[in-house]
Amino acid sequence: MGLPGQPRSAGLVGDVHALARAVADATIESCWRENVLRRLRPVGQGFAEHVRVTEGPAGLYRELLTHSPRLDHRVRLLTREHAAIVVTMLAVQRLAERPEASLDELRHRAGHLLRALTRHRRRGAELLWQAYQTDLGGET
C-alpha cells in the first residue's frame, strides 16, 4: 500500500490493461517505446510475484497438489506457461529497447504476450474452480 494521496496499484490485471493501452496508443505517441517499457515493468514485477506465490515452497500449487493430486497435469502446464511468459516478456522488452525495431513487430510480440497472460489467467481460474468446486463438495 502506498502513501496517502498516491495512486494505488491496480494489480497485475490493471497493469496488463495499461500495457495493452500503451501498445494500442503507440502510433499517436512520439515516445511510444518509453511508454511501452514503462508499462511493461509493473507487469513483469507483478508476474514475478504471481510466480513466487504460486510456485514457492509454501505456494498455492503445492497446497493444491497436497489436497488434489489429480490436478498435477494442470499445475505442470501452468508452471511451464510461467517460463514461456517470462521469455516472451523479455523478448517484448528487448524489442522495445531497440530503436530500429518496427512498431508492427512490437505490436505482434506484445499481442502474443497479452494473449498468453490472458490465457494463463483463465487457466489458473479454471484450476482453482476445479480444485475447490470438486474437493469442497460443490458437485451435487
KOLBA-583613 format. One line per 8 residues: number of its first residue (from 0); their letters; for each residue x, y, z negated of C-alpha. Coordinates in steps of 0.1 Angstrom, whole numbers, plus 2048, in hexadecimal, padded with zeros to 3 digits. Each point is the difference from the previous one (the first is absolute). Example, Ala and Ser with C-alpha at 12.3 -4.5 7.8 and 13.67 -1.06 7.14 Angstrom:
<romars>
0) as) 87B,7D3,7B2; 80E,822,807 .
</romars>
This chain:
<romars>
0) mglpgqpr) 800,800,800; 80D,822,809; 800,821,7EE; 7E0,814,7FC; 7F9,814,820; 815,7E8,816; 7ED,7EB,819; 7FB,7DC,7F5 .
8) saglvgdv) 80D,7E4,815; 7E7,7F1,818; 80F,7DE,7FC; 80C,7E9,81B; 7DF,801,814; 800,826,7FF; 825,801,80A; 7F9,7E9,81E .
16) halarava) 7E3,817,80B; 817,81E,7FE; 81A,7EE,815; 7E6,7F7,81A; 7F6,825,801; 824,80B,804; 805,7E8,81D; 7DF,80B,810 .
24) datiescw) 809,825,7FC; 823,7FB,80E; 7F8,810,822; 7F5,821,7F1; 81B,804,7E6; 822,80C,80A; 810,7EE,7E2; 7EE,7DF,805 .
32) renvlrrl) 81E,7EB,7F8; 805,810,7DE; 7DA,7FD,7F9; 800,7DB,808; 81F,7FA,7EB; 7F2,814,7E3; 7DF,7EC,801; 813,7DF,805 .
40) rpvgqgfa) 814,803,7E0; 7E3,7FD,7E7; 7F2,7E3,815; 822,7EE,7FC; 801,808,7DB; 7DC,7F4,7FA; 806,7E1,814; 81F,7F8,7EC .
48) ehvrvteg) 7EC,803,7E0; 7E5,7EA,80F; 81A,7E5,808; 80E,803,7DC; 7DE,7FD,7F0; 7F6,7E2,816; 820,7ED,804; 812,808,7DF .
56) paglyrel) 807,7E6,7E5; 7E0,809,7EE; 7EF,80A,820; 7DD,7FB,80D; 809,7E4,817; 810,7EC,7E5; 7E1,805,7EA; 7E9,7F6,81D .
64) lthsprld) 814,7E0,807; 801,7F6,7DC; 7DA,800,800; 7F9,7F8,824; 81D,7EB,810; 7EA,7FA,81E; 807,824,80B; 825,7F9,805 .
72) hrvrlltr) 7FE,802,826; 7EE,822,7FF; 819,80E,7E7; 81E,7F5,815; 7F0,810,81E; 7FC,821,7EE; 824,7FE,7F3; 80C,7FB,824 .
80) ehaaivvt) 7EB,81E,80A; 812,815,7E6; 822,7FA,810; 7F2,806,823; 7F0,821,7F6; 820,80C,7F0; 813,7F9,820; 7E5,812,815 .
88) mlavqrla) 801,81D,7E8; 825,803,803; 7FD,7FF,826; 7E7,81D,800; 817,814,7E9; 81E,7FA,816; 7ED,809,81F; 7F3,820,7F1 .
96) erpeasld) 823,80A,7F6; 80D,7FD,824; 7FC,821,812; 7FF,7EF,822; 7E3,7E8,7F6; 7E0,806,812; 7DF,808,7EF; 7EF,7E4,813 .
104) elrhragh) 819,7E7,7F2; 7FC,80D,7DD; 7DA,7FF,803; 802,7DC,80C; 816,7F4,7E4; 7EE,815,7E5; 7DF,7F2,80D; 80E,7DD,7FC .
112) llraltrh) 80A,808,7DC; 7DF,80F,7F8; 7ED,7E2,80D; 817,7E9,7ED; 7FA,813,7E0; 7DA,7FF,805; 800,7DB,808; 816,7F9,7E2 .
120) rrrgaell) 7E8,813,7E9; 7E2,7ED,80E; 812,7DF,7FB; 80A,809,7DD; 7DC,809,7F7; 7F4,7DF,80F; 819,7ED,7EB; 7F4,811,7E0 .
128) wqayqtdl) 7DB,7FA,80A; 807,7DB,806; 813,7FC,7E0; 7E7,811,7EA; 7E0,7F7,812; 807,7DB,800; 814,7FC,7E0; 7EA,816,7EA .
136) gget) 7E0,7EE,80A; 7F4,818,81B; 7F4,7E4,816; 7DE,7F2,7F9 .
</romars>
